[in-house]
């Protein structure tokens, strides 16, 4: 992959082979950023996973960095007002199923009550492709609508390993204090380790790095349990 001049110049400003402690790594990311907009800071974790192993769950990041999320709740008519009162932007059944079928995706997160999943499941081609399909594992299929919306608005995010065993997760903005970004990363890493496969090897975490959305990665010195 060929990188532009600004990226190559950023690489010259630090030791790309060194592992930094988390706070130092984030300070480097902030120093070498070159985009004119407020870039997102991402953490990348390379995991050693067996063929049948996966890591997928959610975590509430303690320091918010995104705007208000629009939540769509798929629920029966008698629970629509409950969902709206809890903070959902949209709530309903057939009306919204048809809208999504037609390509409408003006929301950030979808939640569904269990009795709606038979119908919502038919939206798999649309919602699945966008990573918006409600899932019990991520707390977005639930009868406790208010609690789910509250958690999502507090900053609950999903993390999952891709096919190569790498988790990529946005954890802040370059403009944020490094300690707040570090707090988000530490919360995520702790939750990730709690949800690792029971038969995971000692070298489960192969590497951790941080970067801005446009910049090069900075290696983080990480040992499980620290």
N, C-alpha and C positions, 0 to 999 in steps of 0.2 A: 504493500500500500504506500503510495507516494504522498508525503505530507507537504504542506505549504511552508513558505519562508518563516512565517510567524511561529509555527509549530517547531520548526528546526531551531530557531533562535531560542525558544523557551527551553529546549533540551540542553542548551549550553549553559544555562543559569544554575544548574544543580547537578549532583552526581546521580545519574539515572540508574546506577548499579547498587546504590546504597539503600539499606533499610533504615528508615527514620522512625522515631517514636511517633505516635499518632498526632500529637499536637504539632510537632515539627513538620510532619508530612503535610498537614493542612496549611501551615504557614507558607510552605514552599508552593503549594497549589495556588494560594492567594497571590504570592509574589510573581509567579510566572504566567499568570493569566493574561491574555492579550485581546480577547474579544471586547467589543465596545458595549455589549449588553451585560446584564447581571447573570453570569452563567450559573447553571446548576452544578453542585458538587455531587459526585457519585462515588460510591464505594464498590469495589469489585473483589469478590471472594472466589477463589478457585478451590473447589472441593474434590476430594478423592471419593468417588461414589462407585459402588458395585453396579452390575447390570440392572438389578431389580430395585436399587435404592434411589430415593429422591428426597429433596428437601423443599417443602412448601408450607408456608404458614403466614401469620400476620404479626405485626408488632406495632405498638403505639409509640411513635417517636415523640420524645418530650418537648422538642423545640420546633414549633410550626414554621414553615417557610413557604407554604403555598396559600393561595387565596381560598375563599369559601368554596367547598365542593358541592356540586349539585347532585343530590341523591334521588334516584327514581326507585320507588317501592312498588313492586307487583303484589297486590293484595286484593281481597274481595271488597265489595262496596262498603260493607259494614265496618271496615277498618281504615278506610281512606282518611277520614278526619283525624284519627289517631296518628297516622303516619305524618300528615301535614302538620299537626300540632307538635310533633316530635322534631320537626325541622326538615322533612323531606321537601324537595322542590316539586316533585310530581308523585302522584300515587293513583293507582287504579289497576284494572284488570284488562279486559278485552280491548279497550280504547288504546292503551299503551302498547299492547302486544301487536296490534295492527300497525301502529305508528312505527315501531321498531322494524317490523317486517318490511315496511316501505322505505327504510333507510334512515329514519330519524334517530339521531344519537346525541341529542343536546343535553347530556348528563355525564357526570364523571364516574359514578358508582351505581350499580344496580343491586337492590336487596329484594328478596322474595320470601313470602311466607311459604312453609312447606306445601300447603294445599294448592299453591299456584305453580309448582315446579313441573307438573305434567304439561301445562300449556307453555310455560317459559322455556322448557327444554326444546321446544320446536324452533326457538330462536338461536339455536346453537351456531348456525352458520354465520349469523350476524354478530352476536354477542361474544362468541368464543374467539372469533378472529381478532376482536378488539380487546380481549382480556377482560370483558365485562360480565361474563356469565356468573350469576350467583352460585356460591359453592358453600356447602356446610363447613368445609375445612377452614374457610376464611371468615366464617361468622356472618356470611351474607345470605344464608338461608336460615331463617329463624322466626319463631313466633314472637320473640321479644323485640319488636320493631324499634321501640324507643331506645333501648340499650344499644342496639346495633348502630343506629344513626348517631347517637352520642359518641360512641367510640370512633366512628369514621370521621366525625367532625373534629374530634380531638387530635386526629393525626394518625389513625390506624392505617397502615399500608401493608400490602401483600409483598412477600418476597418468595422467589422460587428459583431453583437451579435450572439453567437451560440444558439443552441436550449435551453440551460439552462439560457440564458440571460447574458452571460459573453462575454466581448470583451477581446481578448488576442492580444496584438500588440507589435512587436519588435520596440524598440525606441533608441537603441544605442549599444555600446560595453563597456565591463567593463573597457577597457583601456582609454575610453573617459573621459574628465573632467565632473564631476558631474553636473556642471551648464549647459553644452551643452545637456546632457541627459534630465535634468529638462526642458530645453527650448522645446525639442521635446514633452515631456509629456504634458506640459502646452498648446502647440499648439493643440495637439490632444484633450485634455479635453475640450478646448474652442470650438472646432469644433463639438465635440460630443454633447455638451450642446445646440449648435445652431440647431442641427438636431434632437433633441429629439422629440418624438411624442407630438402633441399639447395638447393631453389630459393626458399627463404623470402626475403622482402623485408627491407630494412634496418630497417624499422619493425615487425619481427615481434612484439616485445613492445609492446603498446599501453599497458598499465598494470599496476601491481602494488599490491595493498592487503592489509592484515591486519585481522583482527577477532576478537573472541571470538564464540562461537556465538550469543550473544544480543545482542551490542552492534553499534554502527555501525562501518563500515569506516574505516580510516586509510590514506591514500595513502602509498606508499613511493617515494622517489626511486631509480630503478633505471635503469642503463645497461648493456646487454649487454657482457660482458667485464670488468666491474669486480669 
